[in-house]
Amino acid sequence: MKVKNSLRAAKTRDKNCKIVRRKGRVFVINKTQPRFKARQG
């Protein structure tokens, strides 16, 4: 999982990427390509 300051580029890398808020953190999750996971902060 990559930790980034901004997820703007991470969410457009694949069409299956979704942005999710969990416990005050912002995540990018992708069921079909798990290598695109990212977390903000």
CNS distance restraints for C-alpha pairs under 8 A (distance, minus, plus):
assign (resid   1 and name CA) (resid  35 and name CA) 7.08 0.50 0.50
assign (resid   1 and name CA) (resid  36 and name CA) 7.37 0.50 0.50
assign (resid   1 and name CA) (resid  37 and name CA) 5.11 0.50 0.50
assign (resid   1 and name CA) (resid  38 and name CA) 5.11 0.50 0.50
assign (resid   1 and name CA) (resid  39 and name CA) 7.05 0.50 0.50
assign (resid   2 and name CA) (resid  37 and name CA) 6.61 0.50 0.50
assign (resid   2 and name CA) (resid  38 and name CA) 4.61 0.50 0.50
assign (resid   2 and name CA) (resid  39 and name CA) 6.21 0.50 0.50
assign (resid   3 and name CA) (resid  38 and name CA) 5.75 0.50 0.50
assign (resid   3 and name CA) (resid  39 and name CA) 4.82 0.50 0.50
assign (resid   3 and name CA) (resid  40 and name CA) 5.63 0.50 0.50
assign (resid   3 and name CA) (resid  41 and name CA) 6.49 0.50 0.50
assign (resid   4 and name CA) (resid  38 and name CA) 7.08 0.50 0.50
assign (resid   4 and name CA) (resid  39 and name CA) 6.24 0.50 0.50
assign (resid   4 and name CA) (resid  40 and name CA) 5.04 0.50 0.50
assign (resid   4 and name CA) (resid  41 and name CA) 6.19 0.50 0.50
assign (resid   5 and name CA) (resid  40 and name CA) 5.59 0.50 0.50
assign (resid   5 and name CA) (resid  41 and name CA) 5.57 0.50 0.50
assign (resid   6 and name CA) (resid  40 and name CA) 6.26 0.50 0.50
assign (resid   7 and name CA) (resid  11 and name CA) 6.15 0.50 0.50
assign (resid   7 and name CA) (resid  28 and name CA) 7.50 0.50 0.50
assign (resid   7 and name CA) (resid  38 and name CA) 7.59 0.50 0.50
assign (resid   7 and name CA) (resid  39 and name CA) 7.65 0.50 0.50
assign (resid   7 and name CA) (resid  40 and name CA) 6.50 0.50 0.50
assign (resid   8 and name CA) (resid  12 and name CA) 7.14 0.50 0.50
assign (resid   9 and name CA) (resid  13 and name CA) 6.72 0.50 0.50
assign (resid  10 and name CA) (resid  28 and name CA) 7.16 0.50 0.50
assign (resid  10 and name CA) (resid  36 and name CA) 7.42 0.50 0.50
assign (resid  10 and name CA) (resid  38 and name CA) 7.13 0.50 0.50
assign (resid  11 and name CA) (resid  17 and name CA) 5.57 0.50 0.50
assign (resid  11 and name CA) (resid  18 and name CA) 6.66 0.50 0.50
assign (resid  11 and name CA) (resid  19 and name CA) 6.95 0.50 0.50
assign (resid  11 and name CA) (resid  28 and name CA) 6.41 0.50 0.50
assign (resid  12 and name CA) (resid  17 and name CA) 7.13 0.50 0.50
assign (resid  13 and name CA) (resid  17 and name CA) 7.37 0.50 0.50
assign (resid  13 and name CA) (resid  36 and name CA) 7.66 0.50 0.50
assign (resid  14 and name CA) (resid  36 and name CA) 7.94 0.50 0.50
assign (resid  16 and name CA) (resid  30 and name CA) 5.73 0.50 0.50
assign (resid  16 and name CA) (resid  31 and name CA) 7.30 0.50 0.50
assign (resid  16 and name CA) (resid  32 and name CA) 7.15 0.50 0.50
assign (resid  17 and name CA) (resid  28 and name CA) 6.26 0.50 0.50
assign (resid  17 and name CA) (resid  29 and name CA) 5.69 0.50 0.50
assign (resid  17 and name CA) (resid  30 and name CA) 4.75 0.50 0.50
assign (resid  17 and name CA) (resid  31 and name CA) 7.95 0.50 0.50
assign (resid  17 and name CA) (resid  36 and name CA) 7.60 0.50 0.50
assign (resid  18 and name CA) (resid  28 and name CA) 5.49 0.50 0.50
assign (resid  18 and name CA) (resid  29 and name CA) 5.42 0.50 0.50
assign (resid  18 and name CA) (resid  30 and name CA) 6.43 0.50 0.50
assign (resid  19 and name CA) (resid  26 and name CA) 6.91 0.50 0.50
assign (resid  19 and name CA) (resid  27 and name CA) 5.68 0.50 0.50
assign (resid  19 and name CA) (resid  28 and name CA) 4.63 0.50 0.50
assign (resid  19 and name CA) (resid  29 and name CA) 6.53 0.50 0.50
assign (resid  20 and name CA) (resid  26 and name CA) 5.83 0.50 0.50
assign (resid  20 and name CA) (resid  27 and name CA) 5.17 0.50 0.50
assign (resid  20 and name CA) (resid  28 and name CA) 6.26 0.50 0.50
assign (resid  20 and name CA) (resid  29 and name CA) 7.27 0.50 0.50
assign (resid  21 and name CA) (resid  25 and name CA) 5.62 0.50 0.50
assign (resid  21 and name CA) (resid  26 and name CA) 4.59 0.50 0.50
assign (resid  21 and name CA) (resid  27 and name CA) 6.15 0.50 0.50
assign (resid  22 and name CA) (resid  26 and name CA) 6.43 0.50 0.50
assign (resid  22 and name CA) (resid  27 and name CA) 7.34 0.50 0.50
assign (resid  25 and name CA) (resid  39 and name CA) 7.21 0.50 0.50
assign (resid  25 and name CA) (resid  40 and name CA) 6.48 0.50 0.50
assign (resid  25 and name CA) (resid  41 and name CA) 7.37 0.50 0.50
assign (resid  26 and name CA) (resid  39 and name CA) 5.87 0.50 0.50
assign (resid  26 and name CA) (resid  40 and name CA) 5.37 0.50 0.50
assign (resid  27 and name CA) (resid  37 and name CA) 7.35 0.50 0.50
assign (resid  27 and name CA) (resid  38 and name CA) 5.66 0.50 0.50
assign (resid  27 and name CA) (resid  39 and name CA) 4.48 0.50 0.50
assign (resid  27 and name CA) (resid  40 and name CA) 6.36 0.50 0.50
assign (resid  28 and name CA) (resid  36 and name CA) 7.44 0.50 0.50
assign (resid  28 and name CA) (resid  37 and name CA) 5.40 0.50 0.50
assign (resid  28 and name CA) (resid  38 and name CA) 5.01 0.50 0.50
assign (resid  28 and name CA) (resid  39 and name CA) 6.35 0.50 0.50
assign (resid  29 and name CA) (resid  34 and name CA) 7.23 0.50 0.50
assign (resid  29 and name CA) (resid  36 and name CA) 6.98 0.50 0.50
assign (resid  29 and name CA) (resid  37 and name CA) 5.02 0.50 0.50
assign (resid  29 and name CA) (resid  38 and name CA) 6.96 0.50 0.50
assign (resid  30 and name CA) (resid  34 and name CA) 5.46 0.50 0.50
assign (resid  30 and name CA) (resid  35 and name CA) 7.93 0.50 0.50
assign (resid  30 and name CA) (resid  36 and name CA) 6.29 0.50 0.50
assign (resid  30 and name CA) (resid  37 and name CA) 6.33 0.50 0.50
